[in-house]
Amino acid sequence: MKKSFLFLGLAALVAGCAQPQGVGLGPLGGDTSDLPQNTRTEFEMAGLTPLPLYSFSFADAATPADALNAGGNSLRQAEQNLEIVQESRTYFMRQIALNTNNYVVSEGDAPVASLVSVIRARTGCLVNPQPLRSEDAAVYTLDCS
């Protein structure tokens, strides 16, 4: 009885391989134009205004706290940031590049969960959803690689 089940399993496997499409494996050989060429996701901003980007050289390893303080009070002026209204809350946002690290500083109202998708759309980078919080600001760490 066990031998007949083994034989039936082998016969089904061989029959599946004889077809141009394997069992659950997709096309075997032939045209591969419909297969993904790589796993990198390209992101297009689709007409959104990008966040203003400020770059600084930093002697030590940069942290989100350094990004919050980068540029001093001059970057805390409204005209140095992009004003974004999300869920009836107003944020003034800027992107900070410290050496090879990227951050977004959001000042204003307490952050809402949908702010992460707004940042991703305007920077094209992956966003750590857990920001460093201060009284009136949040600093999000970006992965732009």
C-alpha positions as CSV (number, residue, x, y, z in Angstrom):
1,M,0.0,0.0,0.0
2,K,2.8,2.4,0.9
3,K,4.6,1.6,-2.3
4,S,1.6,2.5,-4.4
5,F,1.2,5.9,-2.7
6,L,4.9,6.5,-3.3
7,F,4.6,5.5,-7.0
8,L,1.5,7.8,-7.4
9,G,3.4,10.7,-5.8
10,L,6.4,10.2,-8.1
11,A,4.1,9.9,-11.2
12,A,2.3,13.2,-10.3
13,L,5.7,14.9,-9.8
14,V,7.0,13.8,-13.2
15,A,3.7,14.7,-14.9
16,G,3.8,18.2,-13.4
17,C,7.4,18.7,-14.6
18,A,6.4,17.7,-18.2
19,Q,4.0,20.7,-18.3
20,P,5.3,24.2,-19.3
21,Q,4.2,25.4,-15.9
22,G,5.2,23.6,-12.7
23,V,2.9,22.9,-9.8
24,G,2.8,26.2,-7.8
25,L,6.3,27.2,-9.1
26,G,5.2,29.5,-12.0
27,P,6.6,29.2,-15.5
28,L,9.5,26.9,-16.0
29,G,11.9,28.3,-18.7
30,G,10.6,30.2,-21.7
31,D,9.3,33.8,-21.4
32,T,10.3,35.5,-18.1
33,S,9.2,39.0,-19.0
34,D,6.3,39.0,-16.5
35,L,8.6,38.0,-13.6
36,P,10.0,40.8,-11.3
37,Q,13.4,41.9,-12.4
38,N,14.6,42.9,-8.9
39,T,13.2,43.5,-5.4
40,R,14.0,47.2,-5.2
41,T,10.9,49.4,-5.0
42,E,11.1,52.6,-7.0
43,F,9.0,55.4,-5.5
44,E,7.6,58.4,-7.4
45,M,6.4,61.4,-5.5
46,A,3.6,62.1,-7.9
47,G,3.7,65.9,-7.8
48,L,4.1,66.3,-4.0
49,T,6.3,69.0,-2.8
50,P,9.4,67.4,-1.2
51,L,10.4,68.4,2.3
52,P,13.2,71.0,2.4
53,L,16.5,69.2,2.8
54,Y,19.3,70.5,5.0
55,S,22.7,68.7,5.1
56,F,25.3,69.0,7.8
57,S,28.6,67.4,8.5
58,F,28.8,66.1,11.9
59,A,32.0,65.0,13.7
60,D,30.5,62.3,15.8
61,A,27.9,59.6,15.2
62,A,24.7,61.4,14.5
63,T,21.5,60.8,16.5
64,P,17.9,61.9,16.2
65,A,18.5,64.5,18.9
66,D,21.3,66.0,16.8
67,A,18.9,66.3,13.9
68,L,16.4,68.2,16.1
69,N,19.1,70.7,17.1
70,A,20.8,70.9,13.6
71,G,20.7,74.4,12.2
72,G,19.7,76.0,15.5
73,N,16.8,78.4,15.7
74,S,17.1,79.4,12.1
75,L,15.6,76.1,10.9
76,R,12.7,76.5,13.4
77,Q,11.3,79.4,11.4
78,A,8.1,78.6,9.5
79,E,9.6,79.7,6.1
80,Q,12.4,77.1,6.5
81,N,9.9,74.2,6.7
82,L,7.1,72.8,4.7
83,E,3.7,73.3,6.3
84,I,1.6,70.1,6.1
85,V,-1.9,69.7,7.4
86,Q,-2.8,66.1,8.3
87,E,-6.0,65.0,10.0
88,S,-6.8,68.7,10.9
89,R,-3.4,69.1,12.6
90,T,-0.6,71.4,11.4
91,Y,3.0,70.3,11.1
92,F,6.1,72.2,10.0
93,M,8.5,69.6,8.6
94,R,12.1,69.5,7.2
95,Q,14.5,66.7,6.3
96,I,17.9,66.7,7.9
97,A,20.9,64.8,6.5
98,L,23.7,64.4,9.1
99,N,26.7,62.6,7.4
100,T,25.0,59.5,6.0
101,N,22.0,59.5,8.4
102,N,18.6,61.0,7.4
103,Y,15.9,62.3,9.6
104,V,12.6,64.2,9.4
105,V,11.9,66.8,12.0
106,S,8.2,67.5,12.5
107,E,7.2,70.4,14.7
108,G,3.8,71.4,15.8
109,D,0.9,69.2,16.9
110,A,1.3,65.8,18.4
111,P,2.0,63.3,15.6
112,V,-0.7,61.1,14.2
113,A,-0.1,57.6,12.8
114,S,-0.8,58.7,9.2
115,L,2.1,61.1,9.4
116,V,4.5,58.2,8.6
117,S,2.9,57.7,5.2
118,V,3.1,61.5,4.5
119,I,6.8,61.5,5.3
120,R,7.4,58.4,3.1
121,A,5.5,60.0,0.2
122,R,7.4,63.3,0.4
123,T,10.9,61.8,1.0
124,G,10.7,58.5,-0.9
125,C,12.4,56.8,2.1
126,L,11.3,54.1,4.6
127,V,10.3,55.7,7.9
128,N,10.8,54.3,11.4
129,P,7.3,54.8,12.9
130,Q,8.6,55.4,16.4
131,P,9.9,59.0,16.5
132,L,12.1,60.6,19.1
133,R,9.6,63.0,20.9
134,S,10.2,66.3,22.6
135,E,7.7,68.8,23.8
136,D,6.6,70.2,20.4
137,A,8.6,68.1,18.0
138,A,9.1,64.6,16.7
139,V,12.2,63.3,14.8
140,Y,11.7,60.3,12.5
141,T,14.6,58.2,11.4
142,L,14.7,57.5,7.6
143,D,16.2,54.6,5.6
144,C,16.9,56.1,2.2
145,S,19.1,53.3,0.9
